[in-house]
Amino acid sequence: RGLLEYNFHQKRWVWNEDIIRAEYITDNVLHLLSSKMDGLSDNVQTLLKMMACFGSCTSESVIGYLNESVEYAEVRNGLERALIDGFIVTNEEGSLQFVHDKVREAAYNLIPESD
């Protein structure tokens, strides 16, 4: 249906917003993103969940700082995969940001309610 496709040239996920709006399936896109994220390694999931808690944009120095703690020692290892998979990008300021609010929302939804 062409709603969400990976663009190898741009190295990111691209969605057709016109078709999505026309079909009123925003929640399904969120579900699709969440399902894709469920299949990611623990390192990538932890990175995305952590970034989602900080909002749409996170400084790489924050990730470096967290990487020094025992609980988040492997977070930096997930960074490259998250960039390659197109969930996050580096903005003009050098910070990491989600490519879309729905990607951030899907990452945030990975966090169990008990956490």
Beta strands, then each sheet from edge to edge (+ up, - down):
strand 1: 4-7
strand 2: 12-15
strand 3: 57-58
strand 4: 88-90
strand 5: 96-98
sheet 1: 1+ 2-
sheet 2: 3+ 5- 4+
end
